[in-house]
Amino acid sequence: MSWLSSVVERVTRAFVTDDVTPALDRLSEALKGQDAAARRLAVQQLATMRGDAATSLLAGALRDGDAAVRETAATALGERGAGAAIPGLAVLLDDAEPAVRRAAVAALDRIGAPRKEVLRSKLGVSTSPVLPDARIPELLRRATSDADPTVRFAALSALPWQGASGVGVALDAWSSWGEAEKAQAGGMLGDALVLALGSRDFAHRRAIVEALGRTRGPEAAAAIVAAMDDDDAEVRQAAVRLAAEIAPAQALPSLVARLDDSDDEATSEAISAIVVAWKAGALDAGDADRVHERVRRIAAHGKGRAQRLAAWALGEMGRVSAVATLIDLLDTPSHDLRASCCEALGRLGDPRGVQPMLDVSALTEPLVRATIARSLGALRDPRAIPRLATWLLIDPDPSVVAAVESALDASCGDAESASRDALASSVAELRLAAIRRAAGDARLVRPLLASLLDAPDDATRNAALDALRRHGVDVQMLLHHALGQADQREDRRLFAIAACAALRDGSAPRLLERILSDTSEPPAAWRLAAASLKQIGSSEALHVLKKNAEHANPIVKEAVAEALAPPPAQ
């Protein structure tokens, strides 16, 4: 009998006894020997033995000079889930032999707790979530850059089992590969992600759903649709959103069923996803009619976030049959719902929405006014332009003013450019003719306001004022409002002061005196108010100037002195 056979016989006999210490001692001696075949056999025998002592010997064998010994030891340590062996396995990731590196990857994969937990979940065994060892995803990340493609692929397919962090690492690694290798590995990664969806860790499942949304392989669609019924709300939300993008036809029945859900968030998720499916063309004519009517009813009679989203969705669906419902909802006390309705009316582009939005504009908060301005800009209806120009001068909220500017630029920009030279002509007849034409084009309200200020003579000023009245712009009311409110932004303040002077309004001196007396006004407003009083030139205006000749504010005093100074001698 050879020495090797005698060792195996003694070890085998030891297994039938309760005390395995003699066998461990002999196997330990074999691992120290020079015979590689004996060391391989010793490691194979150790793999069948339980206990810390056997595990310790296997961990030592990871440093053996024979590749087959290292490979077998790594595999055995992985099968027994030996977390203590992780440092030794990490060293093997740099082993010269690809087979050893693959074995180290497989061992780290098996040591990762999620795989066992997932499989128990699949079998219906109730268990609490088991968190993976945080070291494993980063070690496997190293292996995804291995020179050998089989090692890279093994690491990639192992990562989805290693919790949410492992899923993230897998996506990062896969995304960094070349297109050909990404295509080759995509299906394998997708399969691993789908299997790992059995995890009881909701954060892990959520990460998997998001990852499937990025890989978008054929295996992803069914898994994401199934995840729409997940126990965790965040997993469901992610699945509903992605299902509508990736598999709208498959997801549609489940999405429509959710429209009747008593849970506001569930219904809201379904509405958002249905819009995605609608835009993807996933609904046939019959389905589209039924779904649109269901969404319209939620907008009309629903509540909460679902009602607001339904109103928004009607705009995204693009059917003008929803206009009447949206107009009716403008009377709602909810500012958020009103904003959603106005946004939808702008998207639908139906002129029936213009006047109702104008009617509610004064009764609502800045969010809604800004939305109305954007929607009216999208509609480009001339009826809205004078009102928008009014907001430009008097609305106190910067977000509304910015929205109005954008709306007027979109609606009027071309017409304003075309008329600019004629309205500013140095020839009076041409200038007045251009103003008369502008009286019939609401898109020229802003240039008419500018003409009122820049008018070189009374005829031009009066013509511009008359044209603005025809457009329904009450300039005097606007100026009184603008100068009387707390908003003291310099550009708007200076515009109103200059307009006071241009109008020669009887109340202008009193309004301008108020500017001179207000210590919170910008300095430019004081200077322009004094100059405007001089331009008005009435006895009351001169009285205001003289009254403020010794003003305590040095800037006001200087501006008044300049206004009262006699013109220089010719």
Secondary structure, 3 states (H helix, E strand, C coil): CCHHHHHHHHHHHHHCCCCCHHHHHHHHHHHHCCCHHHHHHHHHHHHCCCCHHHHHHHHHHCCCCCHHHHHHHHHHHHHCCCHHHHHHHHHHCCCCCHHHHHHHHHHHHHHCHHHHHHHHHHCCCCCCCCCCCCHHHHHHHHHCCCCCHHHHHHHHHHHHHCHHHHHHHHHHHHHHCCHHHHHHHHHHHHHHHHHHCCCCCHHHHHHHHHHHHHHCCCCHHHHHHHHCCCCCHHHHHHHHHHHHHHCHHHHHHHHHHHCCCCCHHHHHHHHHHHHHHHHCCCCCHHHHHHHHHHHHHHHHHCCHHHHHHHHHHHHHHCCHHHHHHHHHHCCCCCHHHHHHHHHHHHHHCCHHHHHHHHHHHHHCCHHHHHHHHHHHHHHCCHHHHHHHHHHHHHCCCHHHHHHHHHHHHHHHHHHHHHHHHHHCCCCHHHHHHHHHHHCCCHHHHHHHHHHHHHCCCHHHHHHHHHHHHHCCCCHHHHHHHHHHCCCCCHHHHHHHHHHHHHHCCCCHHHHHHHHHHCCCCCHHHHHHHHHHHHHHCCHHHHHHHHHCCCCCCHHHHHHHHHHHCCCCCC
